[in-house]
Amino acid sequence: MVSSTRWRSARPAPVNLPRLEEPTSVTAVTTLHPSSTTLPAAVMAELATDAARLEREGVTGADVQRLAAAGLLALYGPPELGGASAAEQRRVAEQLAGASPDAWFVWYQHGPVVRMLAASDNEQSKQRHLAALCSGRELGAVSYSHLRTPRPSTFAERVEGGWRLTGSQPWCTAWPLADVVLAGALDRAADRVVFALVPAGDRPELHSTGLLDLAAMGGTSTHALAYEGLAVGDAQVLAVRDRAEFQAQDTGANTNVQSSTFGVALAALDLLEQRQPAAAARLRERVLEVRTRAYRLIDEVPAQERHDERLAARAQALVLGVECATALLTARGGQGMDLADPAQRLLRAAAFQIVHSQAAHIRAATLDLLVA
């Protein structure tokens, strides 16, 4: 374990994004990390240049360190470790998703680990992992999407001194890259959900059952996992929550638009503008209207209110993202069918947004809009 003095020397400076009222493009990036010599504009340009390679060959540890050097792994942490406001987090998510969908998704999965750890009462885990996660010394991954489904697949059984986890998790992004995994499991005896921060890496009690062959995000090293009696000590547990309470909060948060949806759409429009500026302008106007409405609901309205409006905005954003990427593919013609072409990649990324962090009510609203 690295000493606390060494951690302080590696700590990223707080993020300092300008408060832009209405950014109209994902390419308008300013300095995020004042103490770094690497401007995020340059990082985003490099990621956009490397996007085809990252999808084909996979995001590597060196790519993660590029994000860490710009302070981007700290955004969901406390301000003293480089944390940023919600608006700044959204802007970075847009920029990353537009530049390299695969790099964005690896980065995105790290965020909930930092956020839950920072909010936890588990001071021992905070001392051990929080600065490491914010500085990029450690990368986090998540393993709890099954809890959003009617049939959870990872279960926690109370034992002396902790819990025993068994079952499976269908998705865990960045499994070979991650240092720690935020595991979520259902305690069937008490109808609670247990979240614990555990070491990553294959061993008999927790291991990959195979790399997923994905149509999009193929460079994210996403694996299915098996839990075969993983022992989790109480010192590793970050939260134990009533299942209904967790699902209500998670459903409410997921009803809001994911910023990455706008990032993919705006990246497609930036490229479309080079060939069909009038078409790009018309689509951009629609995207920005939904974007402004969605973000105002997040920023100005209590989370439990105006659920239907949030759901409508998410469905509209998802469909618009596919329309923008399809428009780019149309403008590029046959060359857009090359798997390395940005039109092809962004169209698949837009399709991925439709299933990203999904639940039944979001799927229903999206389908209703598609067939209206």
C-alpha positions in Angstrom: 0.0 0.0 0.0 1.4 3.4 -0.9 1.9 5.8 1.9 -0.6 8.7 2.5 2.2 11.2 1.8 2.8 9.7 -1.6 -0.9 9.7 -2.3 -1.1 13.4 -1.6 1.7 14.1 -4.0 -0.2 12.3 -6.8 -3.6 13.8 -6.0 -5.2 15.5 -9.0 -6.1 19.2 -8.7 -9.8 20.1 -8.6 -11.6 20.3 -11.9 -12.3 23.8 -13.1 -14.5 23.8 -16.1 -16.0 27.1 -17.3 -19.8 27.4 -16.9 -20.9 27.5 -20.5 -24.6 28.1 -20.9 -25.2 26.2 -24.1 -22.3 24.3 -25.6 -23.4 23.3 -29.1 -20.6 20.8 -29.9 -18.7 18.1 -28.1 -15.4 19.4 -29.6 -15.5 22.7 -27.6 -13.3 21.5 -24.7 -11.4 23.6 -22.3 -8.8 22.8 -19.5 -10.2 20.4 -17.0 -7.0 19.7 -15.0 -5.2 23.0 -14.2 -2.0 21.3 -12.9 -1.6 19.0 -15.9 0.3 19.9 -19.0 -2.1 17.8 -21.0 -5.1 19.7 -22.2 -8.3 17.7 -22.3 -8.9 19.1 -25.8 -5.7 17.2 -26.8 -6.8 14.1 -24.9 -10.2 14.2 -26.7 -8.5 14.7 -30.1 -6.2 11.7 -29.4 -9.1 9.5 -28.3 -11.1 10.4 -31.5 -8.1 9.6 -33.6 -7.6 6.3 -31.8 -11.3 5.4 -31.5 -11.3 2.8 -34.3 -8.2 1.1 -32.8 -9.6 1.2 -29.3 -12.8 -0.5 -30.5 -10.9 -3.1 -32.5 -8.0 -3.8 -30.1 -9.4 -2.8 -26.8 -8.9 0.0 -24.3 -5.6 -0.6 -22.4 -4.2 0.5 -19.1 -2.2 3.2 -21.0 -5.4 4.6 -22.3 -6.9 4.7 -18.8 -3.8 6.5 -17.6 -4.4 9.2 -20.3 -7.7 9.8 -18.7 -6.2 9.8 -15.2 -3.5 12.3 -16.2 -6.2 14.7 -17.2 -8.0 14.3 -13.9 -11.0 12.6 -15.4 -11.0 9.6 -13.0 -11.5 11.9 -10.1 -14.7 13.7 -11.3 -17.1 11.7 -9.1 -14.9 12.1 -6.0 -14.9 14.8 -3.3 -13.6 18.3 -4.4 -10.4 17.9 -2.5 -9.5 14.9 -4.6 -10.5 16.5 -7.9 -14.3 16.0 -7.9 -16.5 18.2 -10.1 -20.0 19.4 -10.2 -22.8 17.4 -11.8 -22.8 19.8 -14.8 -19.1 19.3 -15.3 -19.5 15.5 -15.1 -22.1 15.6 -17.7 -20.0 17.7 -20.1 -17.1 15.3 -19.8 -19.4 12.3 -20.4 -20.6 13.9 -23.6 -17.1 14.7 -24.8 -15.8 11.2 -24.1 -18.7 9.4 -25.6 -18.4 11.4 -28.8 -14.6 11.0 -29.0 -14.3 7.3 -28.2 -17.4 5.4 -27.1 -15.2 2.5 -25.8 -13.0 4.7 -23.7 -16.1 6.5 -22.4 -17.7 3.3 -21.3 -14.6 2.1 -19.3 -14.5 5.6 -17.7 -18.2 5.6 -17.0 -18.1 2.3 -15.1 -15.4 3.7 -12.8 -17.7 6.6 -11.7 -20.2 4.7 -9.6 -17.4 3.0 -7.6 -15.9 6.4 -6.7 -19.3 7.9 -6.0 -20.5 5.1 -3.7 -17.2 4.9 -1.9 -17.1 8.6 -1.3 -20.7 8.5 0.2 -20.0 5.4 2.3 -19.5 5.3 6.1 -16.8 2.8 5.6 -13.8 4.9 6.5 -11.4 1.9 6.2 -12.2 1.4 2.6 -12.1 5.1 1.9 -8.6 5.3 3.4 -7.5 2.4 1.3 -9.1 3.1 -2.0 -10.6 6.5 -2.5 -7.4 8.5 -3.3 -6.1 5.6 -5.4 -9.3 5.6 -7.5 -9.3 9.4 -7.9 -5.7 9.5 -8.9 -5.8 6.6 -11.4 -3.7 4.3 -9.3 -6.7 2.0 -9.2 -9.5 1.5 -11.7 -13.0 0.5 -10.6 -15.6 -1.6 -12.3 -19.2 -2.4 -11.4 -21.1 -5.7 -11.0 -24.7 -5.0 -10.1 -26.7 -4.4 -13.2 -28.6 -7.6 -12.5 -30.3 -5.8 -9.5 -32.3 -3.7 -12.0 -34.0 -6.8 -13.4 -37.0 -8.7 -12.1 -34.7 -11.7 -11.5 -31.4 -10.8 -9.7 -28.7 -13.3 -10.3 -26.0 -12.6 -7.6 -27.0 -13.4 -4.0 -25.5 -12.6 -0.6 -25.8 -14.9 2.4 -25.0 -13.6 5.8 -22.2 -15.5 7.5 -20.0 -14.8 10.6 -18.0 -11.6 10.0 -19.5 -10.8 6.6 -21.2 -12.3 3.6 -20.8 -15.1 1.0 -21.7 -14.2 -2.6 -22.9 -16.7 -5.1 -24.5 -16.6 -8.6 -23.6 -14.7 -11.8 -23.4 -11.2 -13.2 -24.0 -10.9 -17.0 -21.9 -7.7 -17.5 -18.7 -6.4 -16.0 -16.9 -3.9 -18.1 -13.1 -3.5 -18.0 -12.7 -6.8 -16.0 -9.1 -7.4 -17.0 -8.2 -3.7 -16.4 -9.9 -3.2 -13.1 -8.3 -3.3 -9.7 -11.5 -3.3 -7.7 -15.1 -4.2 -8.4 -18.2 -2.8 -6.8 -20.2 -6.0 -6.3 -24.0 -5.8 -5.7 -25.9 -8.8 -4.4 -29.4 -9.6 -3.1 -29.9 -10.8 0.4 -33.0 -12.9 -0.1 -33.5 -13.6 3.6 -34.2 -9.9 4.3 -34.9 -8.5 0.8 -31.9 -6.2 1.0 -29.1 -5.3 -1.4 -25.5 -5.5 -0.3 -22.7 -3.5 -2.0 -19.1 -4.4 -1.4 -15.8 -3.3 -2.8 -13.7 -6.4 -3.7 -10.5 -7.0 -5.5 -10.8 -7.7 -9.2 -9.0 -10.6 -10.9 -9.9 -14.3 -11.6 -9.8 -16.8 -8.8 -11.9 -19.8 -8.0 -14.5 -17.9 -6.0 -14.9 -15.0 -8.5 -14.0 -15.3 -12.2 -14.9 -14.5 -15.8 -17.0 -17.0 -17.6 -16.1 -15.4 -20.9 -15.5 -12.2 -22.9 -18.8 -10.9 -24.4 -18.8 -10.5 -28.2 -20.6 -7.2 -28.4 -21.9 -5.4 -31.5 -20.9 -2.1 -29.9 -18.4 -1.3 -27.1 -16.3 -4.3 -28.3 -13.1 -2.7 -27.0 -14.3 -2.4 -23.4 -13.2 -5.9 -22.2 -16.7 -6.7 -20.9 -17.0 -10.1 -19.3 -19.7 -12.2 -17.6 -18.8 -13.2 -14.1 -19.4 -16.1 -11.8 -19.5 -15.8 -8.0 -18.8 -19.2 -6.4 -18.8 -18.6 -2.7 -16.8 -15.3 -2.6 -16.2 -14.3 1.0 -16.8 -10.6 1.7 -15.8 -9.2 5.1 -17.9 -6.6 6.8 -14.9 -4.2 6.3 -15.4 -4.4 2.6 -19.1 -3.6 2.6 -20.0 0.0 1.5 -23.8 -0.2 1.9 -26.7 -2.5 2.8 -30.0 -1.1 1.7 -33.6 -2.1 1.5 -34.2 -3.5 -2.0 -37.4 -1.5 -2.7 -35.6 1.7 -1.6 -32.6 1.0 -3.8 -34.8 0.1 -6.8 -36.9 3.3 -6.4 -33.8 5.5 -6.3 -32.1 3.7 -9.1 -35.2 3.8 -11.3 -35.6 7.5 -10.7 -32.0 8.3 -11.5 -32.0 6.1 -14.7 -35.2 7.8 -16.0 -33.1 10.9 -16.7 -31.2 11.1 -20.0 -27.7 9.7 -20.0 -25.3 12.5 -21.1 -23.4 10.1 -23.3 -26.5 9.9 -25.6 -26.1 13.6 -26.4 -22.3 13.1 -26.8 -22.8 10.5 -29.5 -25.5 12.6 -31.2 -23.4 15.8 -31.2 -20.3 14.0 -32.4 -22.3 12.7 -35.4 -23.6 16.2 -36.1 -20.1 17.7 -36.0 -19.1 15.3 -38.8 -22.4 15.7 -40.7 -21.9 19.4 -40.7 -18.9 19.0 -42.9 -21.0 17.5 -45.7 -24.6 18.5 -45.1 -24.6 21.7 -42.9 -28.3 22.4 -43.3 -29.3 18.9 -42.2 -26.9 19.1 -39.3 -28.3 22.4 -38.2 -31.8 21.2 -38.2 -30.9 18.1 -36.2 -28.7 20.1 -33.8 -31.6 22.4 -33.0 -33.7 19.4 -32.0 -30.9 17.8 -29.9 -30.2 21.0 -28.0 -33.8 21.5 -27.2 -34.2 18.1 -25.7 -30.8 18.5 -24.0 -31.7 21.8 -22.4 -35.0 20.4 -21.2 -33.5 17.2 -19.8 -30.7 19.0 -17.9 -33.1 21.5 -16.4 -35.2 18.7 -15.1 -32.1 17.2 -13.4 -30.8 20.5 -12.1 -34.0 22.4 -11.1 -36.7 19.9 -10.3 -36.7 17.6 -7.3 -35.7 14.1 -8.3 -39.1 12.5 -7.4 -41.1 15.0 -9.5 -42.1 15.2 -13.2 -41.2 11.6 -13.9 -43.2 11.4 -17.1 -41.3 14.5 -18.5 -38.0 12.9 -17.7 -39.0 9.6 -19.3 -40.2 11.4 -22.4 -36.9 13.4 -22.7 -34.9 10.2 -22.4 -36.8 8.4 -25.1 -36.6 11.4 -27.4 -32.8 11.7 -26.8 -32.3 8.0 -27.6 -34.3 8.2 -30.8 -32.6 11.4 -31.8 -29.2 9.9 -31.3 -29.9 7.1 -33.7 -31.4 9.6 -36.2 -28.2 11.8 -36.0 -25.9 8.8 -36.5 -28.1 7.5 -39.4 -28.0 10.9 -41.0 -24.2 10.8 -40.9 -24.1 7.4 -42.4 -26.5 8.5 -45.2 -24.3 11.5 -46.0 -21.1 9.4 -46.1 -22.6 6.7 -48.3 -20.8 3.4 -48.9 -17.6 4.3 -47.1 -19.7 4.6 -43.9 -20.1 0.9 -43.9 -16.4 0.3 -43.1 -16.2 -0.9 -39.5 -13.5 1.7 -38.9 -15.6 4.6 -40.3 -16.8 7.1 -37.6 -20.3 6.9 -39.1 -20.5 3.2 -38.5 -19.0 3.4 -35.1 -21.3 6.2 -33.9 -24.4 4.5 -35.3 -23.5 1.4 -33.2 -22.7 3.6 -30.2 -26.2 5.3 -30.6 -27.8 1.8 -30.7 -25.9 0.9 -27.6 -27.3 3.9 -25.8 -30.8 2.4 -26.2 -29.8 -0.5 -24.0 -27.4 1.3 -21.7 -28.7 1.5 -18.1 -32.1 0.4 -19.2 -35.2 -0.7 -17.5 -38.6 -1.9 -18.6 -40.3 1.6 -18.4 -37.5 3.2 -20.5 -37.8 0.5 -23.1 -41.5 0.9 -23.3 -41.3 4.7 -23.7 -38.7 4.3 -26.4 -40.7 1.7 -28.3 -43.8 3.9 -28.0 -41.9 6.8 -29.6 -40.4 4.7 -32.3 -43.8 3.4 -33.5 -45.8 6.6 -33.0 
